[in-house]
Amino acid sequence: WTAPLVSDRPDGLFPTVVTDPHGVALGLCYSSRESIAEAVASASGVYMSRKRGLWRKGATSGHSQKLLSVRVDCDRDALRFVVEQSGKGFCHLDTQTCFGGGSGITALDTLLRSRKESAPTGSYTRRLFEDPTLLRSKIMEEAEELCEALTPNDVAWETADLFYFALAKCASVGVSLADVEKHLDRRNSKVTRRPGNAKPKWDFSEKTAPAAAATPTPTPTPAPVSASVPITPDSIKMKVHTLTALSTESQAALLRRPIIKTDEILARVRPIMHEVRTRGDAALIELTAKFDRVTLTSTVIRAPFSAASMALPNNVRNAIDQAYANISKFHEAQLDTTVLTVETMPGVSCSRFVRPIERVGLYVPGGTAVLPSTALMLGVPAKVAGCSEIVIATPPRPDGSVVPEVMYVANKIGATAVLVAGGAQAVAAMAYGTETCPKVDKICGPGNQYVTAAKMVAQADSSAMIAIDMPAGPSELLVIADQNSNPAYVASDLLSQAEHGADSQVVLLAVAITPDHLSEIEREVAVQGAALPRAEIVAQSIRKSYALRVDSMEEAMRFSNLYAPEHLILHIDEAERVIPDVQNAGSVFVGAWSPESCGDYASGTNHTLPTYGYARMYSGVNTHTFVKHITAQTLTREGLNALGDTVTTLAAVEGLEAHRNAVAIRLRDIRGTE
């Protein structure tokens, strides 16, 4: 069958594109009629080397090929070999292809099938292969999360997760991606197909179809999320556990937050930050168009801000003014400008004084909600501290403008600039500076996992010379409730955090509560949650949340301190008496009349708080977040004479001669004149 082949090359060889079964090009070789006959006869990769003659791929390296098919192009002067490559890859550089390492789903398929044979003991992939129940659970979990995903980015993210676990299932039973593609090709060639209706188990069309009268009337509530599947009270249900029935491992699992795939997030964030660092405003404009679908003409709004950009209804302006006054009052009380002076021994005086951080960047999230409250929580303490340059970063609206509520706050707190950008690109702009965005010394503010990752990347980069407030992640709340708690109040507090985002988590610790009382709280969560404009987000968050029955307040406080919640609400009798037992929490809300919402907006405390268990070692944002403490020491001649021998002895022990000499040279002058 090689007779019809033609070659216009002087050596009579035929260019041969070598691909894997998925059509991924591995490399370019050359074939002769002799090598083609040998390849077909041996069902292996055999080519004609222009230097060495007949070349059997893998004869020396061991990276051999199984020849699956040979195809001729339309001009009959080039070939395509479809092969199954063994070993590290096709290239002599030990990469999958001569064009670099593999990528995408085919690379994942290859990796998982190799890991089936060689996954390290204790690795997660080995666990999946050895525990079919875990693998089945993960496939079902990821399928559900894909169904619930709303944004294009989330859909892509969840699809990638599902592909990973689905291919792990394939690898576990010896099925390759090529086997799956064969089935797809067969189905694609069919003329008639089944109707494709869902099986009864998965058919939600009749179960969830709402009556026409129940369709909610559109409201101006900020950023309502339209549900692709109507949310009913049955859709909003927390898991319930009993502490005494759980093993130590199960209790530890409840303390862990939903897994954040740090490596994957960092892999997405670093290229974004590199683009902004190297290309400045041009990259910011391109990334904003890509992620926010907004075309900007400029990236920064400089003070003074126009009155039109801050135009608000009177009731909104008055509410912001009241919140500003309360937050200012509490944060001004935190700032102590007095100089601390202590004489540690005669003639040795030590002091400490406060100075503001000069340039700060404040990240105010946008996306699914308008958040002037976050601008207040970050901007007020920065102003109180005396920061000379305040940059607010916030994502634009579809028309490229910034919400007037945030602009109004920016004006009140004395911001010098507003960066019209969000996400990792905004963090990068403030960390490194651009043509229009000033570089800052510290970045504060909450955000999604990409914003948090970007802040941590910037802080770890010594060339950025940047500090951050804390690694704040998805919002969370823990409620401790007893038998006398009001179920409606408890439920409303749980939902107030669940509506922040699908990755939020809320926890209820039910202290000696009867089954009926707990059921009433669950009912309130379901009914109130289904009525919210952001019901679909609430439903997703509640599925990742739980209630835990405990027998005593001591058990509740022990678990709460281990969990270290961002927000802790005490729905218990005489709530003040347990405050001394709180060791780890971002902010505490004491008693039934202290809803978390007040702290979020206007009581005076700050709502930018440590999440993900970081309350064990971080404080929330406060006035001290925006200042630095500088120490000074003053020694008299007599003081140095008294302290000098201690210093020279310790310097000698550490082998730092210059340190020792700096004191000794003075001691010689002091003691030589005595």
Residue pairs with C-beta under 8 A, 6 or more apart in sequence:
2 33
2 36
2 37
4 72
4 76
5 14
5 33
5 72
5 76
5 77
6 75
6 76
6 77
7 13
7 14
7 77
8 77
11 50
12 32
13 30
13 31
13 32
13 48
13 50
14 30
14 31
14 32
14 36
14 77
14 78
14 79
15 28
15 30
15 77
15 78
15 79
16 28
16 29
16 30
16 31
16 47
16 78
16 79
16 80
16 81
17 25
17 28
17 78
17 79
17 80
17 81
18 25
18 26
18 27
18 28
18 29
18 45
18 65
18 80
18 81
18 83
18 90
19 25
19 26
19 80
19 81
19 82
19 83
20 26
20 82
20 83
20 84
20 85
20 106
21 68
21 82
21 84
21 176
21 177
21 178
21 181
22 106
22 177
22 178
22 181
24 97
24 102
24 106
25 97
25 99
26 83
26 85
26 89
26 90
26 91
26 96
26 97
26 98
27 90
27 91
27 97
27 98
27 99
28 98
29 47
29 48
29 55
29 81
30 47
30 48
30 49
30 50
31 39
31 47
31 48
31 79
31 81
32 48
34 48
34 54
35 46
35 47
35 48
35 54
35 55
36 70
36 79
38 46
38 54
38 56
39 45
39 46
39 47
39 67
39 70
39 81
40 67
40 70
42 56
42 67
43 66
43 67
44 56
44 57
44 58
44 64
44 65
44 66
44 67
45 56
45 57
45 58
45 64
45 65
45 66
45 67
45 81
45 83
46 54
46 55
46 56
46 57
47 55
47 57
48 54
48 55
49 55
56 64
57 63
57 64
57 65
58 64
58 65
58 86
58 87
61 87
61 92
62 86
62 87
63 85
63 86
63 87
63 88
63 89
63 90
64 86
64 87
65 81
65 83
65 84
65 85
65 86
65 90
66 83
66 84
66 86
67 81
67 82
67 83
68 82
68 83
68 84
69 81
69 82
70 79
70 80
70 81
70 82
71 79
71 80
71 82
72 78
72 79
72 80
73 79
73 80
85 96
88 94
88 95
88 96
89 95
89 96
89 97
89 102
90 96
90 97
90 98
91 97
91 98
95 101
95 102
96 102
96 107
96 110
101 107
102 110
105 163
105 167
105 177
106 177
108 163
108 164
108 167
109 167
109 170
109 171
109 176
109 177
112 125
112 167
112 168
112 170
112 171
113 171
113 176
115 123
115 125
115 126
115 129
115 171
116 129
116 171
116 172
119 125
119 126
119 129
120 126
125 168
127 134
128 134
128 135
128 138
128 165
128 168
128 172
129 135
129 168
129 171
129 172
132 172
135 165
135 168
135 169
135 172
138 165
139 162
139 165
139 166
139 169
142 158
142 161
142 162
142 164
142 165
143 162
145 158
145 161
145 540
146 155
146 158
146 159
146 161
146 162
147 229
148 502
148 536
148 539
148 540
149 155
149 157
149 158
150 225
150 228
150 502
150 536
153 291
154 502
167 177
170 176
170 177
170 179
170 180
187 193
197 203
198 204
198 205
204 229
208 229
208 230
208 232
208 235
209 230
210 230
210 232
216 533
218 224
219 533
221 533
222 369
222 370
223 367
223 368
223 369
223 370
223 534
224 533
224 534
225 368
225 533
225 534
225 535
225 536
225 537
226 536
227 535
227 536
228 536
229 235
229 536
231 529
231 530
231 535
231 536
231 538
231 539
232 530
233 523
233 526
233 527
233 529
233 530
234 526
235 530
235 535
235 539
236 525
236 526
236 529
236 530
236 535
236 538
236 539
236 542
237 522
237 525
237 526
237 542
237 543
238 506
238 508
238 522
238 525
238 542
238 545
238 546
238 547
239 545
239 546
239 547
240 518
240 522
240 546
240 547
240 548
240 549
241 250
241 254
241 546
241 547
241 548
241 549
242 548
242 549
243 251
243 548
243 549
243 550
243 551
243 555
243 559
244 551
246 254
251 559
254 546
254 548
255 559
255 562
255 563
255 613
257 473
257 474
257 476
257 505
257 611
257 612
257 613
258 474
258 503
258 505
258 544
260 449
260 473
260 612
262 453
265 449
265 450
265 453
266 453
266 457
268 424
268 450
269 424
269 450
269 453
269 454
269 457
270 457
272 287
272 423
272 424
272 425
272 428
272 454
273 424
273 425
273 427
273 428
273 431
273 432
273 454
273 457
273 458
275 283
275 286
275 287
275 425
275 428
276 283
276 284
276 287
276 425
276 428
276 429
276 432
276 434
277 428
277 432
280 429
280 434
280 435
281 299
281 434
281 435
281 436
281 437
283 425
284 296
284 299
284 421
284 425
284 429
284 434
284 437
285 295
285 296
285 299
287 421
287 423
287 425
288 294
288 295
288 296
288 299
288 396
288 420
288 421
288 422
288 425
289 295
289 296
291 422
291 423
291 425
292 395
292 396
292 422
293 398
294 396
294 397
294 398
294 399
294 400
295 400
296 396
296 400
296 420
297 400
298 420
298 436
299 419
299 420
299 421
299 429
299 434
299 436
299 437
300 417
300 418
300 419
300 420
300 436
300 437
301 309
301 402
301 407
301 417
301 418
301 420
302 416
302 417
303 410
303 411
303 414
303 415
303 416
303 417
304 411
305 407
305 410
305 411
305 418
309 401
309 402
309 404
309 407
310 404
310 407
310 408
310 411
311 404
312 320
312 404
312 405
312 408
316 405
317 408
319 602
320 372
320 376
320 405
320 408
320 409
320 412
322 602
323 373
323 376
323 601
323 602
324 376
324 380
324 409
324 412
326 602
326 603
326 604
327 376
327 377
327 380
327 381
327 602
327 604
327 606
328 380
328 383
328 384
329 604
330 604
330 605
331 380
331 381
331 384
331 604
331 606
331 622
331 623
332 384
332 623
334 381
334 384
334 622
334 623
334 624
335 354
335 384
335 385
335 623
335 627
336 354
337 354
339 351
339 352
339 353
340 351
340 352
340 353
341 349
341 350
341 351
342 349
342 350
342 351
343 349
343 350
344 350
345 639
345 642
345 643
346 638
346 639
346 642
347 635
347 636
347 637
347 638
347 639
347 640
347 641
347 642
347 643
348 633
348 634
348 635
348 636
348 639
348 642
348 643
349 633
349 634
349 635
349 639
350 631
350 632
350 633
351 631
351 632
351 633
351 634
352 629
352 630
352 631
352 632
353 629
353 630
353 632
354 627
354 628
354 629
354 630
355 627
355 628
355 630
356 385
356 386
356 387
356 388
356 626
356 627
356 628
357 385
357 387
357 441
357 442
357 626
357 627
357 628
358 387
358 388
358 389
358 441
359 387
359 388
359 389
359 391
359 438
359 439
359 440
359 441
359 442
360 382
360 387
360 389
360 390
360 391
360 440
360 441
360 442
360 443
360 444
360 626
361 391
361 392
361 393
361 419
361 427
361 430
361 431
361 440
361 442
361 443
361 444
361 445
362 375
362 378
362 379
362 382
362 390
362 391
362 392
362 393
362 415
362 443
362 444
362 445
363 378
363 393
363 394
363 426
363 427
363 430
363 443
363 444
363 445
363 446
363 447
363 451
363 455
364 371
364 374
364 375
364 378
364 392
364 393
364 394
364 406
364 445
365 371
365 374
365 394
365 395
365 422
365 445
365 446
365 447
365 448
365 451
366 394
366 395
366 396
366 397
366 403
366 422
367 395
367 422
367 448
368 501
368 534
368 537
369 500
370 403
370 405
370 406
371 406
372 403
372 405
372 406
372 408
372 409
373 600
373 601
373 607
374 445
374 446
374 607
374 608
375 392
375 394
375 405
375 406
375 409
375 410
375 413
376 409
376 413
377 606
377 607
377 608
377 621
378 392
378 444
378 445
378 608
378 621
379 390
379 392
379 409
379 410
379 412
379 413
379 414
379 415
380 413
381 606
381 621
381 622
381 623
381 625
381 626
382 390
382 413
382 444
382 626
383 390
383 413
383 414
384 623
384 626
385 623
385 625
385 626
385 627
386 627
387 626
389 416
389 438
389 440
390 413
390 414
390 415
390 416
391 415
391 416
391 417
391 418
391 419
391 430
391 437
391 438
391 440
392 406
392 410
392 415
392 417
392 418
392 419
393 418
393 419
393 421
393 422
393 426
393 427
393 429
393 430
393 445
394 402
394 403
394 406
394 418
394 419
394 420
394 422
394 426
395 420
395 421
395 422
395 423
395 426
396 402
396 420
396 421
396 422
397 403
400 420
401 420
402 418
402 420
406 418
407 418
410 418
416 438
417 437
417 438
419 426
419 429
419 430
419 437
421 429
422 451
423 447
423 448
423 450
423 451
423 454
424 450
424 451
424 453
424 454
426 451
427 443
427 451
427 454
427 455
427 458
428 454
428 458
429 437
430 437
430 438
430 439
430 440
430 443
431 439
431 440
431 443
431 458
431 461
431 464
431 466
432 439
432 458
432 464
433 439
440 466
441 465
441 466
441 467
442 466
442 467
442 468
442 469
442 625
442 626
443 455
443 458
443 466
443 467
443 468
443 469
444 468
444 469
444 608
444 621
444 625
444 626
445 451
445 469
445 472
445 608
446 472
446 475
446 608
447 455
447 472
448 474
448 501
448 503
449 473
449 474
449 503
452 471
452 472
452 473
455 468
455 471
456 468
456 471
458 464
458 466
458 468
459 466
459 467
459 468
469 608
469 621
469 625
470 610
470 614
470 618
470 619
470 620
470 621
471 610
471 612
471 614
471 618
472 608
472 609
472 610
472 611
472 614
473 611
473 612
474 500
474 501
474 503
474 504
474 505
474 611
474 612
475 497
475 500
475 501
475 504
475 566
475 611
476 497
476 504
476 505
476 506
476 507
476 565
476 566
476 567
476 611
476 612
477 493
477 494
477 496
477 497
477 504
477 505
477 506
477 507
477 565
477 566
477 567
477 568
477 569
477 596
478 506
478 507
478 508
478 509
478 560
478 563
478 565
478 567
478 568
478 569
479 490
479 493
479 494
479 506
479 507
479 508
479 509
479 569
479 571
480 509
480 511
480 553
480 556
480 557
480 560
480 568
480 569
480 570
480 571
480 572
481 490
481 508
481 509
481 510
481 511
481 513
481 521
481 571
481 572
482 511
482 512
482 513
482 553
482 571
482 572
482 573
483 511
483 512
483 513
483 514
483 517
484 572
484 573
485 513
485 517
485 521
485 571
485 572
485 592
486 571
486 592
487 517
487 520
487 521
487 523
487 524
488 524
488 528
489 571
489 592
489 595
490 508
490 521
490 524
490 571
491 521
491 524
491 525
491 528
491 529
492 524
492 528
492 595
493 569
493 571
493 589
493 595
493 596
494 506
494 508
494 525
494 545
495 506
495 525
495 528
495 529
495 532
495 538
496 595
496 596
496 597
496 600
497 504
497 506
497 541
497 567
497 596
498 504
498 506
498 529
498 537
498 538
498 541
498 542
498 545
499 532
499 534
499 537
499 538
499 541
500 537
500 541
501 537
501 541
502 537
502 540
502 541
503 541
503 544
504 541
504 544
505 541
505 544
505 545
506 541
506 542
506 545
507 545
507 546
507 547
507 548
507 563
507 565
508 521
508 546
508 547
508 548
509 547
509 548
509 550
509 556
509 559
509 560
510 517
510 518
510 521
510 547
510 548
510 549
510 550
511 550
511 551
511 552
511 553
511 555
511 556
511 572
512 550
512 551
512 552
513 521
513 549
518 547
518 549
521 547
522 547
525 542
529 535
529 538
529 539
529 542
532 538
548 559
550 556
550 559
553 572
553 578
557 578
557 581
557 582
560 568
560 582
560 584
560 585
561 581
561 582
561 583
561 584
562 584
563 584
563 613
564 584
564 585
564 610
564 613
564 614
564 615
564 616
565 585
565 586
565 615
566 585
566 586
566 587
566 609
566 610
566 611
566 615
567 585
567 586
567 587
567 589
567 596
567 599
567 609
568 582
568 585
568 586
568 587
568 588
568 589
569 588
569 589
569 594
569 595
569 596
570 578
570 588
570 589
570 590
570 591
571 591
571 592
572 578
575 590
575 591
576 590
576 591
579 588
579 590
582 588
584 615
584 616
585 615
586 609
586 610
586 611
586 615
586 620
587 599
587 605
587 606
587 607
587 609
587 620
589 595
589 596
589 598
589 599
599 605
599 607
600 607
601 607
605 620
606 620
606 621
606 622
607 620
608 620
608 621
609 615
609 620
609 621
610 617
610 618
610 619
610 620
619 625
635 643
637 670
640 663
640 666
640 667
640 670
641 667
641 670
641 671
644 663
644 664
644 666
644 667
644 670
645 667
647 659
647 660
647 663
648 660
648 663
648 664
648 667
651 657
651 659
651 660
651 663
652 660
